[in-house]
Amino acid sequence: MTNIATINKIIRPVNFLITFFSITVAALICATGLFPLSKIFLAALSGALAAASGNVINDIFDIEIDKINRPDRPLPSGRMSLKEAFILYFLLIIISLVSAYFINPAAFIIDLTALAILFFYSFRFKKIILIGNLIVAFLTALAFIYGGIAVGNFRDALIPALFAFLINFIREIVKDMEDIDGDLKNGISSFPHRYGFNRAKIIIVTLSLLLIAATFYPFILKIYGIEYLLIVAVFVDAVIIYILTILFKDDSPAGLSKISFILKLNMVFGLAAIYLGK
């Protein structure tokens, strides 16, 4: 019988909370006038559950790869069976869709579409160079649009969605570098494998500089206030520069894992900047 700790491990509670928090903040940023808190909660819950289901199905398809890259994960370690993983996967999908149904029709369609994309990503697209990376970045950006749709105003979510897309595209390339050994042994050809670490680093640097430049755009156009600029300059952009220094000093799996984790946390700083500067 699978215990709670094992379930937490496979659904990635940190990712769950980040998705929940991201959608909540996106909804608050986009909300105008009176808005139902219940719909914001349902959007955050359904989105986080969808992301959790994506993690489960990804681990199901990646069980052989994870025996090399992450042998301590629930499935390769044997702490959770494939049958239990499938039951958990379908349970997460059902609760996510039911929650989205009570928001509005557009939210339900987006949630259903995201769930389908997550499945086909794990089944096929993640093995296609850069396509899988783009899909993950797109789905992360879609979470912000989803929060806006929950309160009937997705336009104000476009800027944070763009930032989320860029930072997660960067993180996806970093993760491909980190997982290169396991991917090679399982016949998956990622960008770092096909073109080398140096070209992968060029993409990361290019995207990072583009992201830093883009962070100044909302302040220059007076979309966000001085609070936004201060947090972005002191935390978000500074952290991006910091991870670039790590990238060129230590591209070992440990160093790349550190970069990936820092990039994930940096999204929180970005959300705080947008929310406080709105």
MOSULWO-V79195 format. One record per helix or strand of 3 or more residues. SS is the DSSP state (H for helix, E for strand). FROM is the first residue (numbers start at 1). TO is the last residue. If there is no record, write none. Layout:
ss:from:to
SS:FROM:TO
SS:FROM:TO
This chain:
ss:from:to
H:4:11
H:13:30
H:37:61
H:63:69
H:74:77
H:82:101
H:105:123
H:125:127
H:131:150
H:155:178
H:180:185
H:191:195
H:197:215
H:217:220
H:226:249
H:253:277
